[in-house]
Amino acid sequence: MKLKLLFLLIVVYVLAGFGWWTYSLLLFSNDEYKMKTLLLNSGQKTCELKVIEMALANKFKTNACDTFIINDVRVVADTALVNAFVHKTFMGNYTINYAPNHETKIAVIYVDPITIKRLATELRLKKRSFTVEAILLTLLIGVGLFGVYFSVNMVFDLNKQQNNFLLSVTHELKTPIAVIKLIGETLKTRVLPKEKQAELMENILENASRLQYMTENMLTAMQMENDRYKIRKEQINLSELVNEVKKNFALKNEVSGNIVENIMYYGDPVLLKMTLNNLMENAIKYSNNQPVELLFYKKNHELMIEIKDKGLGISPRFRKKIFKKFYRLQDEETRDTKGSGLGLFIVKQAVEKHKGKISVSHNSPVGTVFTLTFPDFT
């Protein structure tokens, strides 16, 4: 929350800064336009005096002279020369209009309308340029800030997920280790009947298998992430493999569903079995031991495996995130279910290594459906 607030404050600061900068430039452009207009108007009088001075000095006299009055001064000059002088000397900023007045003409110098229009166009282009630059710079900085926010937020999320992973693994390891240690101390200090010894030994093997399953998951996840997992594909009866998983989980939970017979597939049996085991274990764990459905069938030249549970389901906005390494929907402090956050990461990697796809959908009326799709090469 603090990171988001800080990011929001920075964005507001940047927007305010660029807004003020753009506003200041626009005001400066307006002031510049007004100043140039005032200079042109004041220069009009200078232009008149210069024309009078040159005319009185007979600089504009030719055989085609006209008599006209300019600024109450009567002069005789060639209007063509006067016009050329005004245009050249004052860079085309002024123009002279001659109006008949009885025997003479009245000459009046005006600011050239084209010059005023050019100044107005310059002002409009400057305003547009400043506005566009401000928008572009704001967007670029906004994108940069968002990138920084996204990166920092991602680091925070990853750190949080890693902490959750460490907590969950600690909890997962602590229980079987404590059980094995307690049983070992019991067998060492007490003489028990053979039936009880056999029961305790079975408990030791069960917890040892649990530890082995966890370590294999972690090792496989690390190898897959670093592209070091060597997939060992061979011709297998996928129907038998799915049936075997179904039977194993049926020993501790109700599992139903039809499985098509004798479907051969070229894949890694260890990786495929680990994939199904992870999905089935999650289905049972997150549905509070409700019945689970395992289906295997062919559809449109594809092999489809579906695992359906009757749990709380997964919100659509989390369905892509759950396949990330260490990602879990709750913090370790508030979560009731066990797990390391690696199972679905392994599942997705394993399915993709077999050129397959995995999708998550809602199970009607409640629950989740995981669908694995593999290409059928037969």
N, C-alpha and C positions, 0 to 999 in steps of 0.2 A: 504493500500500500504506500509506503514512504517513497519507493522508487517511482511509482506512477505519479504521485503528487509532485515530486521533484521534476520529472519529465514534463508534466503539465505546466509548472511554473516557468521552466526554461522555454517552452514553446510560446507561452504568453509573453515572456520577456522579448524573445526574438521577433514575434509579430508586432509588438508595440514599438520596438526599436526600428524595424523596417517601415512601419507605418509612419512614425515621426520623421524618419529620414526622407521618405517619399513626399510627405506633406511639406517639409522644409524646402525640398528641391522645387516643388510646384510653386510655392510662394516666391522663391528666388526667381523662377522663370517669369512669373507675373510682374515682379518688381523690375526685372531686366527689360521686359516688354514696355512697361510704362516709362522707364528711363529713356529708352531709345526713341519712343514716340515724342517725349518732351524735348529731346535733343533735336529731333527733326523739326519740330515746331519752332524752337528758338533759332535754329539755323536758317529758317525761312527769311528772317529779317536780314541776316548776314548776306544771304544770296541776293536780296533786293539791293542792298547797299553796294555790293560788289558789281552788280550789273550797272547801276547808276554811275559808279566811279569809272568803269571801263568805257561807258557810253560817252560821258563828259570828256574823257581823254581821247575821244574820236577813234577808239579801237574797233568799233563796229561799223564804220562808215564805208559805204560802197555806192555804186550808181543806183542801187535798188533800195535806198533808205526809206524808212517810214518814220512818221512823227507819232510818238505815243507818250502817254503820261504814266509813270511808275512811281508810286509812293509820293504823289503830288509834285514830282519833278518831271519837267518836259524834256525829253531827249529825242535825238534823231539818230536812228541806227537801223542796220539791216537785221530784221527779225530772225532771219535764218542763222546769222552769225551769233545773235544773242542766244537763240535756242541751243545751238551747238555748244556754246561756251558754258551755259548752265548745266547741260547734260554731262559734259566732260569734267568740268571743275567740281561739281557736286555729286559725281558718280550716279547720275540718273535718279537722284532722290527727289528732284523738283521738276516741275513743268510750268510753262508760262501760258496763260490764256489771254487772248487779246479780244476786247469787246469794243465795238464801234461807239464813239461818243462825239457826235457832230463832226467837226473837221479833223479831230484826232482820235486816237484809240486809247483805251485804258488797259494797261498791262498789269496783270495780277499773278504773282507766283504762288503756286500751291504745292503741298507735299504730294508727290506722285501716288495715286491710289494703288498702283502695282506694288510700290514699296511697302505701303501699309498692309496690303494683302500678304506680301511675302513675310513680313514680321509676324502677322497673325498665324500664318502657316507654320513658321518656325516654332512659335510658342506651342501650337497644337502638337507638332511632332515631338517636341521636347517633353511635353507632359505625357504623351503616349509612351515615349521611350523610357522615361523614369518609372512610369507605372508598370510597364512590362518587365523592366529590369528588377524592380522590387518584388514582383510576383515570382519571377524565375528564381531569384536569389532566396526568397522565402521558401519556395518549394524545395530547392536544392538543400538548404540548411535543414528544412523539415524532414526531408528524406534521410539526411545524415543523422539527425537526432533520433529519428525512428529506428534507424539501423543500430545506433549505439544502444538505444533502449531495448531493442529486440535482442541484441547480443548479450547485454548485461542481464536481462530477464532470463535468457536461455541459460546463462551461467548459474544464476540463482536457482532456476528450476532443476538443472542438472545436479547442483550441489545438494539440493533438497532431496532429490531422488536417490542420490548416492548415500546420503545419511539414512534415508528410509531403508535402503538396501542393507546397510550395515546393521541397522537395528533389527530388521527382519531376519537376516542371516544369524545374528547373535541369538535371537529367540529360537530360531529353528534348530540351531546347533545345541543350544543349552539343554533343551528337553531330552533328546535322545542320549546325549552324553551323561546327563544326570541319571537317567534311568539305567543305562549300562553300568555306570559306576556303582549305583545303589545295589543292583542285582549282583554284581561282582563281589561287593563287600558282604552281602547276605550269604552267598555261596561259600565265601572264605571263612566266615565266622560261625556259620550254623550248619548242622547236618539236617538235610531235608529229605523227605521221601523222593523216590525216583520220579513219581508223577509230577511233583512240584518242581523238581529240578528241570524236568523236560519242559514244563510250562515257562519257567524263567529263561531257559535257553532259547526257546522260541521267541520270547520277548526281546532278548538280546539280538537275535538275528533280524527281527522285524525292525528294530531301531537302527541296526547297522545298515540294513537295506535303505532305510530312510536317509541316513547320512550319505550313502553311496549315490543315491538318486540326486541329492542336492549338489554334491561335488561334481557329478557328471554334468548336471545342468550348467553349473558355473563354468566348468572347463569348456564345454561345447559352446556356450555363449561367447566366451572370450576368443575362442578359435574362429568362430564365424565372423565376429566383428573385425578381426585382423586378417580375414581371408586365409586362415591357416587350416581350416577344417578340410580334411581330404575325404570327399564323398566317395563311397565305395558302392557303385551301382551294380546290381546283378538281377538276373531273371527271378522274380518271386511271385508267389501266389498271393496277391493283395487281398483276396477274399479271406484266405486263411489267417492272414495277419490281422485284419480287422476283427474277425471272429475271435481270435485269441485275446485281443484287447477287451472285447465285449465280455468274454467269459471271466477274465481276471477281475474286472470291476463288478461283475454281477455277483461275486462272492461277498461284497460288502455293501452293495446298493442295487436297487432295482434298475435294470437296464433292458430296454426293449428296442424293437426296430428290425426291419428286414435287411438282409445282406445278400446281394446277388452272388451266386456261386461261381467259382473257377475263373476269376478274372486275373490274368497274368499281367505283370507290370515290371518295367525295368527301373529299379530304384535302389536306394540304400535302405535295407530293412531296419537297421538300428535307428536311423534318423526318422524314418516314417513311424516306427513304433513309439519313439520318444515323443513325436508330434501328437499322436493320438492319445498317448498317456497323459500328456500335459493338458490337452483339451478336455478329456474325460474327468481328470482330477479337478480341474477348475469348475466344470459343469456340476459336479457333485458338491464341491466345497461351497460354491457361491449360491447354490439353490437349497442349502440346508438339508442335504440328503434326500431331496425329492427325487422321484423317478426321472431317469434320463433316457433319451432316445438316441440310438446310434444307427444311422442309415448309410448304406452303400449301394449305389446304383449307377447305371449308364444313362447318359442323356446327350443327344446331339453329338455323338462321337467324343464325348468327354466322360471322365470318371468323376463321380460326385460322392463326397463323404459329408454327411451332416451330423452334427452333435447338437441336440436340442435339450435345453434345460427349462425348469420352471421357477427360476429365481427372480430377482428384482429387475433384471434386464440392465442394459447399458444405454445411456443417453446417446443419441446420434452425434453430439459434439465431442464425445470421448472415444468414439469407435476407431478413429485413426490413431489416437494417442496411445491406446492400450498396447500397441505392438512395439512401442519404444522401450529401449532397455531401461530397467529399473522403474518404469512408470507404473504407478498404482493409483487407484481412484481415491484413496484416503491416506492420511498420515498413519504412521505406525502406532502412534499413541492412541488413535481412535478406532483402529481397525480390529475387528474380531477374528477375521480369517487369516490363516497363515500363508506365507509365500514370500518369494524373493523378488518378484517383479521381472524375472528372466524367462518364465515359461512361454509367454506369447511372443516374446522377441525371438526365441528359438523356433517357435512354430512358424512364424512368418519367413524367417530365413530358410528354414528347411523346405517349406513349400516352394519358395522361389527358386531354390537350387534344383528342384525337380520340374522347373518350368511351369509351375502351377500358380493358382491364385487363391487367396483367402478373403472371405467377406463376412461381415457381421450384420445380422438383421434381428428384427423383433420377432419373438415367438408368441403367437396368439394362443391364449389371451395374455399370458405373462411369460417372461423369460427371454432367453437369448438363443439365437441359432448361429453357429459357426459353420460355414460352408467351405469345404476344400474342393477345388476344381483342378483336375489333372488331365493333360492331353492323353487321349486313347490312341496308341500307335498300332493297335491290332487291326 
